[in-house]
Amino acid sequence: RGLGDVYKRQEEIDKRLEKFFTTHDFMTKGDFYSLTGMTRTTATRHIRRLCDEGKLENKGLQKQPIYVQKKA
């Protein structure tokens, strides 16, 4: 896979999250797995990236995360 494919995948995930948060106030890891079809390991990597980019924020506990969309 090329770097372009990675960026396209990230954009696709961002779009799915935007749509998800139009009808939900928060998201669990399980919601993210269902939304993306990713394995736990891959999903965890993407969630970490989204948090680092300021798109998601964990409002729950470290072992029981509850993610909210971070407003720009």
Disulfide bonds with the S-S distance in Angstrom:
none
